[in-house]
Amino acid sequence: RALGRRAETAEQVDTDVESYEFQAEVGKVMDIIVNSLYSNKDVFLRELVSNAADACDKKRFLALTESDAPPEPMKLRIRADKDARTLTIEDNGVGMQKSELIENLGRIARSGTANFVKALEQDSSDVSLIGQFGVGFYSAFLVATKVEVVSKSFKDSGADQKAWKWTSQGGTFTIEESPQEEFFGEQSGTRLILHLKEEAQEYLDSGKLSDLLKKYSEFITFPIELWNEKVQYDQVVDESAPAPKEGEKPKMKSVPKSVFQWETMNKMKPIWLRNPDVVNQTEYSEFYKTTFKAFDEPLTTTHFKVEGQIEFRALIFIPSTMPFELTRDMFADAGRAMRLYVKRVFINDKFEDLIPRWLTFARGVVDSEDLPLNVGREILQKSRTLKIIRKRVVRKVLDTIDDLREKTPAKYDSFWNTYGKYFKVGLVEDLDYKDELKRFVRFWSSTSGDNQTSLPEYVTRMKEGQKAIYFVSAEGRKAAEIAPAMEMMKQKGYEVLYMVDPLDEICSQSIADYDGKKLVDINKAGLDLEQTDDEKKEKEELEKDYEPLATWLKKQLGERVQKVQLSDRLVDSPATLVQGEWGMSPMMQRYMKSQTTSSASDSSFAIGSRNQAILEINPGHSVIQKLKGAMEAAPEASATQDMVMMVFETAALLGGYNIENPADFARRVTKLMDEAGGDAGAGGSVEAEVLGQQ
């Protein structure tokens, strides 16, 4: 054995008591427990109760497989003694023999405590290794200065069955026979007596214990009884009342009296352990409202069991309305409510790796048979079992949402309006489910009217020969509809998706393609609208003809634009601003700028947005044709310069950009109106004629 035993095998303190030392590394492990795994001392009760429930499970198994006699009804009892300052936790489970007390409580690991400590220090511990440690039992020392364990084993019988007492105050422990001990269980059992520290006296309060048991162990399969104080009212003769007349009964009064009795804490059977076929919607709804303090009805309910390489049960709800905790911050920690249980013992409801961030709004229970109880979230994060659970849970939730979409479109619309942003965030963040989520996301489109459309629906409506899925970014549906780039799309009859907020645009970048068809931004350079040979030839001739104008405009506008080129996406507008292939839309530029903290970034954003923008001009529009004539006739005239700026600034405004100097723009518009009015009344000047022709 790995124990260091005093005086070779045992030091006889007296004829009955044997004293042992813990392994040297136990102190290190205890330190890790207190400072890392068990920062919340309340969990000691969870650990000790779950250990007791495990003992009952083992007894039930042994009775079924190795014994002729059926096991007695098993339960747990918890009793606080304020006078003695002790907390007693007793079960009539399998119990322990002397050798098991030494083996299970005297040393922490069967596979080497030193290796365990080393693995923890390197932060590379394996969950299967951790499960072999008695970490849960040692959490008792979080609140106790001294721990006593008295036990008699179900494996012994008759004269061979003895009760043994294990005692420790840390550092060493003793073992002795304890023949006078009585247990509430007739066959076997274990009693833990915790002598509480001064700062742990709160755990002597039955109200505190009741709250903890309901929080952590409400769904343990064995009854948990708490020795609880109750107030009863006895009827006694009221001495202060007038004496009764002859033949009358004396007047009585109620007198309160405190009595102690065993009260069962876990009366509610876990609904997720039942077969889904026998649970009705009312029961699901009551469980949802009670467990998650909800006032709405669940929109969907997903109840399933997984068996095979791992085993777990899950019951998951999607609320009808956004949970209050998520209304201000869609990823608030307080808004997480996926409760992880291990063998009916509550572990945590804020554990981030149980479901992905984009399902934060889901409420539910996952109860695993395979995860170890006595570990913190740091260990669970590396658990292969948890990764499998997460994958199965997400698969089932997505299947449920698929059913909602196919069978009850109205409910799916409600779901999407409430939680659609989460799925778009998932598309951006979660590479594992990126392809899965593509078919769920919805956007406004040029043909969907008051309803949003999905990518699968868009694909079914694509024109014959259309090779791409088109979209445009703008701040709102109206701005998207009037975007100059929409003109050619409407003429060709192509449907265009509207990305109306920054998340949509980020989402579109993550989607990239769907069903083999690329997502193409019609406001980006390089838009290929599949021109005929004649159209390509005509454009080449126009480019030669307008090359001097494009070069001159670039010189006039300077850093405001990256370059000037002819457009094949315009029909009715004289010009438009588009972005390079990797450029950001004006909406995204404003969003990114709002996220910065340094005022020095203002100039870099302004320069960056100007350098990205490409001015495309429409050679078929009269304004561009007359601007070409003005350049050739009087390039330095103020009216020609004003015309250049008017073309650029109107293109910027229609494209959703901010113009640099609104005052100059207003001056040019006022001048245009004034000279146009003068031209109407008196013929005007040459400069006025050039402007008036706009």
C-alpha positions in Angstrom: 0.0 0.0 0.0 1.0 3.6 -0.6 0.2 4.6 2.9 3.0 5.4 5.3 2.1 3.5 8.4 3.7 4.4 11.7 5.9 1.9 13.4 6.1 -0.3 10.3 2.5 -1.6 10.3 0.6 0.1 13.1 1.3 2.1 16.1 -1.0 0.8 18.9 -2.3 3.9 20.7 -4.1 1.4 22.8 -5.3 -2.1 22.2 -8.1 -0.9 19.9 -6.9 2.2 18.1 -4.6 2.1 15.0 -3.1 5.3 13.8 -2.0 6.1 10.2 -0.4 8.9 8.3 -1.8 10.2 5.1 0.4 10.3 2.0 2.7 13.3 1.9 0.9 14.6 -1.2 -2.5 14.7 0.5 -1.8 18.2 1.9 -1.2 19.4 -1.6 -4.4 17.9 -2.9 -6.4 19.4 0.0 -4.9 22.8 -0.8 -5.9 22.4 -4.5 -9.5 21.4 -3.4 -9.9 24.4 -1.2 -8.4 26.9 -3.5 -9.4 25.7 -6.9 -12.1 23.1 -7.2 -14.1 24.1 -4.2 -14.1 27.9 -3.9 -17.8 27.6 -3.0 -17.9 25.8 0.4 -21.6 25.0 0.0 -20.7 22.2 -2.3 -19.3 20.0 0.5 -22.9 19.0 1.2 -23.5 18.1 -2.5 -20.4 15.9 -2.5 -21.2 14.1 0.7 -24.8 13.5 -0.2 -23.9 12.2 -3.6 -21.3 9.9 -2.0 -24.1 8.6 0.3 -26.4 8.1 -2.7 -23.7 6.2 -4.5 -23.4 3.9 -1.4 -27.1 3.2 -1.7 -26.8 2.5 -5.4 -23.9 0.0 -4.7 -25.9 -1.7 -2.1 -28.9 -2.1 -4.4 -26.6 -3.5 -7.1 -24.9 -6.0 -4.7 -28.3 -7.1 -3.3 -29.5 -7.8 -6.8 -26.4 -9.6 -8.0 -24.7 -11.3 -4.9 -27.4 -11.6 -2.2 -30.5 -13.6 -1.8 -32.1 -11.1 0.5 -33.7 -8.0 -0.9 -32.2 -4.7 0.3 -34.0 -2.7 2.9 -35.6 0.6 1.7 -32.6 3.0 1.4 -32.5 6.7 2.3 -30.2 9.4 3.7 -30.6 11.3 6.9 -29.0 14.7 7.8 -29.1 16.1 11.3 -27.5 19.2 12.9 -26.7 19.4 16.6 -26.2 23.1 17.5 -25.1 22.2 21.1 -22.3 19.9 19.9 -21.7 21.9 16.8 -21.8 18.8 14.6 -23.4 17.9 11.3 -24.3 14.3 10.8 -24.9 12.7 7.4 -26.0 9.1 7.5 -27.1 6.5 4.9 -28.1 2.9 5.0 -26.1 2.1 1.9 -23.4 -0.5 1.3 -21.1 0.7 4.1 -17.3 0.0 4.4 -15.2 -2.7 5.9 -12.0 -1.7 7.9 -9.8 -2.3 4.8 -12.1 -0.1 2.7 -12.0 2.7 5.2 -8.2 2.7 5.0 -8.2 2.3 1.2 -11.0 4.7 0.3 -10.5 7.4 2.9 -6.8 7.0 3.9 -5.4 7.6 0.5 -6.6 9.7 -2.3 -5.6 7.9 -5.5 -5.2 4.3 -6.6 -3.1 5.4 -9.5 -0.6 7.6 -7.6 -1.3 10.8 -5.7 2.0 12.3 -6.8 1.2 11.9 -10.4 -2.2 13.4 -9.8 -0.7 16.5 -8.1 1.8 16.8 -10.9 -0.9 16.6 -13.6 -3.0 19.3 -11.8 -0.1 21.6 -11.4 0.6 21.3 -15.2 -3.1 21.8 -15.9 -3.1 18.6 -18.0 -5.2 16.3 -15.8 -7.4 13.7 -17.4 -11.0 13.4 -16.3 -10.9 9.6 -16.2 -8.0 9.8 -13.8 -9.7 12.4 -11.6 -12.7 10.2 -11.2 -10.7 7.7 -9.2 -9.9 10.2 -6.5 -11.7 10.7 -3.2 -11.9 14.4 -3.8 -15.5 14.6 -2.9 -15.0 13.2 0.6 -12.2 15.5 1.4 -14.4 18.5 0.7 -15.7 17.8 4.3 -12.5 19.5 5.6 -13.7 22.8 4.0 -16.0 23.2 6.9 -14.9 20.7 9.5 -11.9 20.7 11.9 -12.5 17.0 12.6 -14.3 14.3 10.7 -15.6 11.0 12.0 -16.8 8.2 9.8 -18.6 5.2 11.3 -19.5 2.3 9.0 -20.6 -1.3 8.9 -20.5 -3.2 5.6 -23.2 -4.9 3.6 -20.6 -7.4 2.5 -20.2 -8.8 6.0 -22.9 -10.7 7.8 -23.8 -12.1 11.1 -20.9 -12.3 13.6 -18.5 -11.0 11.0 -20.3 -7.7 10.7 -18.5 -5.1 12.7 -18.8 -1.3 12.9 -15.6 0.6 12.4 -14.8 4.2 13.2 -12.4 6.4 11.1 -11.3 9.7 12.7 -9.1 12.5 11.3 -8.3 16.1 12.0 -6.0 16.3 9.0 -2.5 14.9 8.6 -3.2 11.6 10.3 -6.2 9.3 10.9 -7.2 6.5 13.2 -9.2 3.3 12.8 -10.9 1.6 15.7 -13.7 -0.9 16.3 -17.0 0.8 17.4 -19.3 -2.0 18.6 -21.7 0.3 20.5 -22.7 2.3 17.4 -26.3 2.1 16.3 -27.5 2.8 12.7 -31.0 3.5 11.5 -30.3 0.9 8.8 -30.5 -2.7 9.9 -28.3 -4.2 7.2 -25.5 -1.7 6.8 -24.7 2.0 6.6 -22.3 4.9 7.1 -22.4 7.9 9.3 -20.3 11.0 8.8 -20.0 13.4 11.8 -18.5 16.8 10.9 -17.2 18.9 13.8 -17.7 22.3 12.2 -15.2 25.1 12.2 -16.1 28.4 13.9 -16.7 30.1 10.6 -19.0 27.3 9.3 -21.7 27.5 12.0 -24.2 28.5 9.3 -24.4 24.8 8.3 -26.1 24.1 11.6 -29.2 26.0 10.5 -31.9 23.7 9.2 -33.1 26.5 6.8 -29.7 26.8 5.2 -29.4 23.0 4.9 -32.9 22.7 3.4 -32.0 25.4 0.8 -28.8 23.6 -0.2 -30.4 20.2 -0.4 -33.2 21.6 -2.7 -30.6 23.3 -4.8 -28.1 20.5 -5.2 -29.8 17.2 -4.5 -33.5 17.7 -5.2 -33.5 14.9 -7.8 -31.4 12.3 -5.9 -33.3 9.0 -6.4 -33.2 8.0 -2.7 -35.1 10.0 -0.1 -33.1 12.6 1.8 -34.5 13.3 5.3 -33.6 16.4 7.3 -34.1 16.6 11.0 -36.2 19.8 11.0 -37.9 21.9 13.5 -41.7 22.3 13.0 -44.2 24.3 15.0 -47.3 22.4 16.2 -50.3 23.9 18.0 -51.7 22.0 20.9 -55.2 22.7 22.3 -55.1 23.4 26.1 -57.5 24.9 28.6 -57.5 28.6 28.7 -56.8 29.4 32.4 -57.5 33.1 31.9 -61.0 32.5 30.6 -64.0 32.6 33.0 -64.8 29.2 34.6 -67.3 27.3 32.4 -70.9 26.9 33.6 -72.1 23.6 34.7 -72.4 21.2 31.7 -70.2 23.4 29.5 -66.8 22.6 28.2 -63.9 24.7 29.3 -62.6 27.3 26.8 -59.6 26.1 24.9 -56.6 28.0 23.3 -53.9 27.0 20.9 -50.3 26.9 22.3 -47.4 26.7 19.9 -44.9 23.9 20.5 -41.6 23.2 18.7 -41.2 19.6 17.6 -38.4 18.0 15.6 -39.2 15.4 12.9 -37.7 13.9 9.8 -38.8 15.9 6.7 -38.2 14.6 3.2 -36.4 17.2 1.0 -36.5 15.6 -2.4 -40.1 14.8 -3.1 -40.1 15.6 -6.8 -39.2 12.7 -9.1 -37.0 13.9 -12.0 -39.3 14.4 -15.0 -36.4 13.7 -17.3 -36.0 10.2 -16.0 -39.5 9.3 -17.2 -40.3 8.0 -20.6 -41.3 11.0 -22.9 -44.3 9.0 -24.0 -45.9 9.2 -20.6 -45.2 12.9 -19.8 -47.8 15.3 -21.0 -47.3 19.0 -22.0 -48.9 20.3 -18.8 -46.2 18.5 -16.7 -43.5 19.8 -19.0 -44.8 23.3 -18.7 -45.1 23.1 -14.8 -41.5 21.8 -14.6 -40.2 24.5 -17.0 -41.9 27.3 -15.0 -40.9 25.9 -11.6 -37.3 25.1 -12.4 -36.5 28.1 -14.4 -38.7 30.7 -12.7 -40.5 31.4 -16.0 -43.9 32.9 -16.7 -44.3 32.0 -20.3 -45.0 28.7 -22.0 -42.1 26.8 -23.6 -42.1 27.3 -27.4 -40.5 23.9 -27.9 -39.7 20.9 -25.7 -37.0 18.4 -26.5 -36.8 15.3 -24.3 -34.5 12.4 -25.1 -32.2 9.7 -23.8 -28.8 8.7 -25.3 -27.3 5.2 -24.8 -24.2 3.6 -26.1 -20.7 4.7 -25.6 -22.0 7.3 -23.1 -25.3 7.6 -21.4 -27.3 10.7 -20.5 -30.8 12.1 -20.5 -31.8 15.6 -21.5 -34.8 17.8 -21.3 -34.5 21.2 -23.2 -36.9 24.1 -23.6 -36.8 27.1 -25.9 -38.8 29.9 -24.2 -41.6 31.7 -26.0 -40.2 35.0 -25.0 -36.7 36.2 -24.5 -35.6 35.5 -20.9 -35.4 38.7 -18.9 -31.8 38.2 -18.1 -30.9 38.3 -21.8 -32.9 41.4 -22.7 -30.0 43.8 -22.1 -27.0 41.5 -22.8 -27.7 38.6 -25.1 -24.9 36.6 -23.6 -25.2 37.6 -19.9 -23.9 34.9 -17.5 -27.0 35.3 -15.4 -29.0 34.3 -18.5 -27.5 30.9 -18.7 -29.8 28.1 -17.5 -28.7 24.8 -18.7 -28.5 22.7 -15.6 -25.9 20.0 -15.5 -26.6 17.0 -13.3 -24.4 14.0 -12.7 -26.5 11.0 -11.5 -29.3 13.3 -10.4 -26.8 15.6 -8.5 -26.8 19.2 -9.5 -23.4 20.4 -10.6 -23.8 23.8 -12.3 -26.1 25.9 -14.4 -23.6 28.4 -15.7 -21.2 26.0 -17.3 -20.3 27.5 -20.7 -19.2 24.3 -22.5 -22.4 22.4 -22.1 -24.0 24.2 -25.0 -22.5 26.7 -27.5 -22.9 30.4 -26.8 -25.4 30.8 -29.6 -27.8 28.6 -27.6 -27.6 30.7 -24.4 -31.3 31.3 -24.5 -32.1 27.5 -24.2 -33.2 26.3 -20.8 -32.9 22.7 -19.7 -31.4 19.8 -17.8 -28.6 17.4 -18.9 -28.1 14.4 -16.5 -25.0 12.3 -17.2 -24.2 8.9 -15.9 -20.6 9.1 -17.0 -19.2 12.4 -15.8 -17.4 12.4 -12.4 -19.1 14.4 -9.6 -16.1 15.8 -7.9 -14.5 18.0 -10.4 -14.5 21.7 -11.3 -15.3 23.3 -14.6 -11.6 23.5 -15.5 -11.4 19.7 -15.6 -14.8 19.3 -17.3 -13.6 21.6 -20.2 -11.2 18.8 -21.3 -13.8 16.0 -20.9 -14.3 14.0 -24.1 -17.7 12.8 -22.6 -18.8 16.4 -22.3 -17.9 17.1 -25.9 -20.1 14.2 -27.0 -23.0 15.4 -24.8 -22.7 18.9 -26.3 -22.7 17.5 -29.8 -25.8 15.4 -29.2 -27.7 18.1 -27.4 -27.1 20.6 -30.2 -28.1 18.0 -32.8 -31.4 17.4 -31.0 -32.2 21.1 -30.5 -31.5 21.8 -34.2 -33.8 18.9 -35.2 -36.5 20.4 -33.0 -36.2 23.7 -34.7 -36.3 22.0 -38.1 -39.6 20.4 -37.1 -40.9 23.8 -36.0 -40.0 25.3 -39.3 -41.6 22.6 -41.4 -44.7 21.9 -39.3 -45.6 25.2 -37.7 -44.2 28.1 -39.8 -46.0 30.8 -37.6 -44.2 29.5 -34.5 -40.9 29.4 -36.4 -41.4 33.0 -37.4 -41.9 33.9 -33.7 -38.7 31.9 -32.9 -36.7 33.6 -35.5 -37.9 37.1 -34.6 -36.9 36.5 -31.0 -33.6 34.4 -31.4 -32.5 34.9 -35.0 -29.5 37.1 -33.9 -28.1 34.2 -31.9 -27.9 32.0 -35.0 -26.2 34.7 -36.9 -23.6 35.0 -34.1 -23.2 31.2 -34.2 -22.5 31.4 -37.9 -19.6 33.8 -37.2 -18.2 32.2 -34.1 -18.8 28.4 -34.3 -17.0 26.7 -37.1 -18.3 23.3 -36.0 -21.9 24.3 -36.8 -21.3 26.9 -39.5 -22.7 24.7 -42.3 -25.6 23.6 -40.2 -26.7 27.1 -39.4 -26.6 28.4 -42.9 -30.0 26.8 -43.7 -31.6 28.5 -40.7 -30.6 32.1 -41.1 -33.1 34.5 -42.6 -32.8 37.9 -44.3 -35.1 40.5 -45.9 -35.0 40.4 -49.7 -36.1 42.4 -52.7 -38.9 40.0 -53.4 -39.9 38.7 -49.9 -42.1 41.6 -49.0 -43.0 41.7 -45.3 -41.4 38.2 -44.7 -37.8 37.2 -44.4 -36.4 34.5 -46.5 -33.8 31.7 -46.0 -31.0 30.7 -48.3 -32.7 27.4 -49.3 -35.8 29.4 -50.2 -33.7 31.9 -52.2 -32.0 29.1 -54.2 -35.3 27.7 -55.2 -36.3 31.0 -56.8 -33.0 31.7 -58.6 -33.3 32.5 -62.3 -32.1 30.0 -64.8 -28.3 30.5 -65.4 -27.9 32.6 -62.2 -24.7 31.5 -60.6 -24.5 33.6 -57.4 -26.6 34.7 -54.4 -26.7 38.5 -54.5 -26.9 40.8 -51.5 -26.6 44.4 -50.6 -25.7 46.1 -47.3 -27.6 49.1 -46.2 -29.0 50.7 -43.0 -32.6 49.5 -43.3 -34.8 48.0 -46.0 -35.7 51.3 -47.6 -32.0 52.3 -48.0 -31.3 48.9 -49.6 -34.2 49.2 -52.0 -32.9 52.6 -53.4 -29.3 51.6 -53.6 -28.0 52.5 -57.1 -26.5 49.0 -57.4 -30.1 47.6 -57.3 -30.9 49.2 -60.7 -29.4 46.6 -62.9 -30.4 43.8 -60.6 -34.1 44.8 -60.9 -33.7 45.1 -64.7 -32.3 41.6 -64.9 -34.9 40.2 -62.5 -32.4 39.0 -59.9 -33.5 38.7 -56.2 -31.2 40.5 -53.8 -30.9 39.8 -50.1 -30.8 42.9 -47.8 -28.1 42.9 -45.1 -29.6 45.7 -42.9 -27.3 45.7 -39.8 -23.6 45.1 -39.1 -24.3 41.5 -37.8 -25.9 40.7 -41.2 -22.8 41.9 -43.1 -20.5 40.0 -40.8 -22.7 37.0 -41.2 -22.6 37.2 -45.0 -18.8 37.1 -44.8 -19.0 33.9 -42.7 -21.5 32.2 -45.0 -19.3 32.8 -48.1 -21.3 30.3 -50.1 -24.4 28.1 -50.0 -25.3 25.0 -52.0 -22.3 25.7 -54.3 -23.3 29.3 -55.0 -21.2 32.2 -53.7 -22.7 35.1 -51.9 -21.8 38.2 -53.9 -22.1 41.8 -52.6 -23.5 43.9 -55.5 -21.8 47.0 -53.9 -18.4 45.5 -54.3 -16.0 45.9 -57.2 -15.7 43.0 -59.6 -19.5 42.3 -59.9 -19.9 39.9 -62.8 -23.4 40.1 -64.3 -22.6 37.7 -67.2 -22.6 40.1 -70.1 -22.9 39.0 -73.7 -20.1 39.4 -76.1 -21.8 42.4 -77.7 -22.2 44.1 -74.2 -18.5 43.4 -73.4 -17.4 44.9 -76.7 -19.6 48.0 -76.2 -18.2 48.5 -72.7 -14.6 48.3 -74.0 -15.3 51.0 -76.5 -16.9 53.2 -73.8 -14.0 52.7 -71.5 -11.6 54.0 -74.2 -13.9 57.0 -74.8 -14.3 57.8 -71.1 -10.8 57.0 -69.9 -9.7 60.7 -70.0 -12.8 61.6 -67.8 -12.1 58.8 -65.3 -8.4 59.9 -65.0 -9.3 63.5 -64.6 -12.0 62.8 -62.0 -9.6 60.7 -60.0 -7.2 63.7 -60.1 -9.9 66.1 -59.0 -11.2 63.9 -56.1 -7.7 62.9 -54.9 -7.8 60.6 -51.8 -11.5 60.7 -51.6 -11.6 57.7 -54.0 -9.3 54.8 -54.8 -10.1 55.1 -58.5 -12.8 56.0 -61.0 -14.2 53.5 -63.5 -17.2 52.9 -65.7 -20.1 51.0 -64.2 -22.2 48.2 -65.6 -24.5 48.0 -62.6 -26.2 51.4 -63.0 -29.3 52.2 -65.1 -30.9 55.5 -63.8 -28.2 56.9 -61.5 -25.2 59.0 -62.9 -22.7 57.5 -60.4 -22.2 55.3 -57.4 -19.6 54.5 -54.8 -18.6 50.8 -54.4 -16.0 49.1 -52.2 -13.0 47.0 -53.2 -13.2 43.2 -52.7 -12.1 43.4 -49.1 -13.6 46.8 -48.3 -16.2 47.5 -45.6 -19.6 49.0 -46.4 -20.3 52.4 -44.9 -22.6 50.8 -42.4 -19.8 48.5 -41.2 -17.3 51.4 -41.2 -19.6 53.4 -38.8 -20.1 50.3 -36.6 -16.4 49.6 -36.4 -15.6 53.3 -35.7 -18.2 53.3 -32.8 -16.4 50.3 -31.3 -13.1 52.1 -31.1 -11.9 53.8 -28.0 -9.2 56.1 -29.3 -10.1 59.5 -30.8 -6.9 59.2 -32.9 -8.7 56.5 -34.9 -11.1 59.0 -36.4 -8.7 60.1 -39.1 -7.5 56.6 -39.9 -11.1 55.5 -40.4 -11.9 58.5 -42.6 -8.8 57.9 -44.8 -9.4 54.2 -44.9 -13.0 54.5 -46.0 -12.0 57.0 -48.7 -9.2 54.9 -50.0 -11.4 51.9 -50.2 -14.2 53.6 -52.2 -14.3 53.3 -56.0 -16.4 55.9 -58.0 -18.3 54.2 -60.8 -19.8 56.4 -63.4 -22.7 55.7 -65.8 -21.7 56.6 -69.4 -25.3 56.4 -70.5 -26.5 59.1 -68.1 -26.8 62.7 -69.4 -25.1 64.2 -66.3 -21.9 62.1 -66.9 -22.1 62.9 -70.6 -22.4 66.7 -69.9 -19.7 66.5 -67.2 -17.4 65.0 -69.9 -18.2 67.9 -72.2 -17.6 70.4 -69.3 -14.2 68.8 -68.6 -13.2 69.1 -72.3 -14.5 72.7 -72.6 -13.7 74.4 -69.2 -12.0 72.0 -66.7 -10.9 74.8 -64.4 -14.3 76.6 -64.3 -15.9 76.7 -60.8 -19.1 75.4 -62.2 -17.3 72.3 -63.5 -15.6 71.8 -60.2 -18.9 72.1 -58.4 -20.4 69.6 -60.8 -17.6 67.1 -60.0 -18.3 67.4 -56.3 -22.1 67.2 -56.7 -21.7 63.9 -58.7 -19.4 62.5 -56.0 -21.5 63.7 -53.0 -24.8 62.5 -54.3 -23.3 59.1 -55.0 -21.9 59.1 -51.5 -25.3 60.0 -49.9 -27.2 57.4 -51.9 -24.5 54.8 -51.0 -24.9 55.5 -47.3 -21.7 57.4 -46.8 -21.3 60.5 -44.8 -20.1 63.5 -46.8 -17.1 65.3 -45.5 -18.4 68.9 -45.4 -22.2 69.2 -45.3 -21.9 73.1 -45.4 -20.1 73.0 -48.7 -22.7 70.5 -50.1 -25.5 72.8 -49.0 -23.7 75.8 -50.6 -23.4 74.0 -53.9 -27.1 72.9 -53.8 -28.2 76.5 -53.0 -26.0 77.9 -55.8 -27.4 75.3 -58.2 -31.0 76.3 -57.3 -30.2 80.0 -57.6 -28.5 79.7 -61.0 -31.1 77.4 -62.3 -33.8 79.9 -61.3 -31.7 82.7 -62.9 -31.3 80.7 -66.1 -35.1 80.2 -66.3 -35.7 84.0 -65.9 -32.9 85.6 -67.9 -30.9 83.1 -69.9 -28.1 82.9 -67.3 -24.4 82.7 -67.9 -22.3 80.0 -69.6 -21.4 78.5 -66.2 -25.1 78.5 -65.3 -25.9 76.7 -68.5 -23.5 73.9 -67.6 -25.0 73.5 -64.2 -28.5 73.9 -65.3 -28.1 71.0 -67.7 -27.9 68.7 -64.7 
